Amino acid sequence: MNSNKYFILFLVFMIAGFLTACGEKKQDKQTKEQTKTEKKENIVREDEIIDVGAIDVNMNGMLFECPMDWNVIDDKPNSCPTCGMDLEEFTVVKVKENLVNNGYKVK
């Protein structure tokens, strides 16, 4: 009878540990997804005038831009949150040219 109590106690602790671990994983996943979404939203340039030079944070003269959604620009490789395509690498000058050719104003 005493061993049954220990077994039941063991099961209760195992189930509690399992439920706690599952809850933490779900919360971690939600936090990662939210951070990922926030980062992606930050690369969609919706300003009236896009300051291309300010996007070049590492100041290497190169940026990554979506060839379908020209206002999606980042300083590092990424994918477009609008269409899912990988951003292509262009010079800052070419990014400005792409934007102007597609109806955007640049600084």
Helices and strands as residue ranges (DSSP letters): H 2-41, E 49-50, H 52-55, E 62-65, E 73-74, E 88-91, H 92-101, E 105-106
